[in-house]
Amino acid sequence: MTDPTRHRPLVKARTPVASNSVLEVYFDHLVQPPDREVADFLVVQPKYQDIDGVTGVCVLPVVGDRFALVDCYRHPIGRMSLEAPKGFIEKDEAVARAAMRELAEETGLSCSAANLIHRGTVAPEPGIVGGRVTLFSALECSGKIRSDLSELGMSSVRLFTMAELSDEIRKERLQDAATLVLLTRHGAAAGRP
């Protein structure tokens, strides 16, 4: 196994660039001997993280034999995106609690704590974002499906069969990396490819 410290650049300086309610943006001046140097390496750091460096959650709601996904406009890519509910953890919030909160806020659905199944973590963009996302399946969800129209870009919550999701992936309407990994891990746990 390769020694990660051998490839770790030294941080010569960190310059704050911007900040909002959930993120901080920096330019790091990195140096890696003998002759590599980047004066403005962009780092986006969520403000809150747990002890394991987890900064957000993504949860796949299962309603009967269908999956509830949020259809929302994503300004950075300039298009609609079909995604599992997700969001940042709040200060001192446990990841499972954050998953239940995001599930309720974005879809109106809930599940019992016993039906919130951990599916590992992902690093959505490790070259820029300093954080990881914990993935969950929320089995046997119930409640009245609704959209959180107070959140910027939110359009609707829709139910899909696995065949319909496969079609959405093929049409490239479902491109969100965390959602795709979560669907894959959920399917593998259920014995599906």
N, C-alpha and C positions, 0 to 999 in steps of 0.2 A: 504494500500500500504506500502511496506517495505521501510524504510529510507535508501537510497543508501549510505549515509555518514557513517552509522553504519558498512558497509562491506568494506569500502574503506581503503586499507592499506596505511600506511605512507611511503613516499619515503625517505629513509634514505640517499641514494646517487644515482647519475646517472653517469654512466661511458660510454663515447663515445667509440664505438668499431670499426665502419666503416662508410664510407660515399661515395656516388657517386653523380652524377648530379641531381638525383631526390629523393634519400632516405638517411636517417640517421639511424644507428643502435646503440642501447644502451643496456647495462645491468643495470637494476634498482635493487637496494637493497631495497626490500620491507619488512615491518614489520607490522603485524596485531596482536595487543594484544588479548589474553594474551600470546600466544606462537607460533604463525605462523611467519615464516621468510623465505624469498628466497633471496639469495645474488646475483643471476645472472638471474633475470627475463628478458627475451628477449623482446625488443620493437623495432619494425620497424616503423619509422615515416617518411612519405613523407614530403619533404621540404616545399611545398606550400599547403596552405589550405585557404578556404574562412572563413567568420565569423562564419559559422555554423559547421566548422570542416570537410567540404567536401574537399577531396583531389583528387578525380578523377571522371570520367564520363564513362558511358556505354550507347551506343545508338543503337537501333534496327532499321535498315533501311528497310522500306517497299517500295517495287517496284511492283506496281500493286497488285496482290494477293500473292506475294512471299516476302520472307525475305532474305536479303543479310547477310551472315556470313563469317567471316574470318577463313581460315584454316591455323593454324600456329603451329610450333614446340615449345613446352614449355620445356626448359632445366630442370627446377627443378623437373618436373614429368617424363621427359624422353620420351615424346610421343607427337603426334599431338593433337591439341585441336581445336574444332570448337567453335567459340565465336563471340558475337556481337563486333563491333569495340569499343575500350575503351582506356583510357589512363589517365595520370595525368593532373591536371590543371597546368597552368604555373603561374608565379608570377603575381598577380593582375588581373588574367583572370577570367571573369564571367563564371559560369558553363555552361550556354547555349552556349556561344561562344566556350568554350572548346569542347562541344559536336559537334558543327558544324565543328570545325577544325579536330577533330578525324575522323568524318564521311568522310570528303573530303580526308584527308591524307591516310586513310586505305582502302577506297573503290573507290574513285573517284566520289562519289555521293554527292548530295546536296539536300536540301529541303528549303522551305521558313521558316522564323521564326515562322509564324503562324502554321506551320505543325510540329514543334518540340514540342512534348507533354511530359510534366513532369510526370514521373511514380514513384516518391518517391525516397527514398534512401535505401541503404543496407550497412552493415558493413561486408565486405568480410571475415575477420578473426579477430574478435574483441579481441581474446585472445593474439594476437601478433601485429597486424597492427593498428597503431593509426590514423585511418582515415576512412571516409565513401565515398561511391560512389553514385552519383546522376544518376538515370536512366531516359532515354528518349526514346520515339518512334519517329522516323523520318518518317512521312507519305508523300506519293506521291513523293518519291525520284526520281531524274532524273540525267542524266549524263552518261558518259561512265565508266562502271565498270572496275577497274584495281586493281592490287595488289601493295602494297608498298614494293617492293623487297629490298629496302634499309634498311628496318627494319629487325633485326635479327630474323630468323625463319619463316618469312612470306612466305606462299606458294601460296595461291589463295583466291579469293573472289568468293563465290558460292551462287546461288539463290535456295531457298527451298520453297516448299509449306508447309502448316501446317502439312499435313499428312507425308511428307518427314522428317520434323523436329521431329515429334513424333517417327518415325522409328530410327532416329539418336540418340534420347534420349534413346530409348529402347536398342539399340546396345551399349550404353554407349560411344558413340563418342562425344556426347555433354554433358559435365560434369561441365562446368564453372558455378559456383554458381550465379554470377551476371547476366549472360545470361539467366539462367533458371528462376530466379526471374523475370527478365524483360519480358520474354516470357509469364509467368503466369499473370503478371499484365496487359500486353498488351491484352492478351486473355480475361481476366476478364472485362476489359473496353469495349471490343468489344462484350461482351455477350457470350463468349465461355468458357468452363471449362478449 
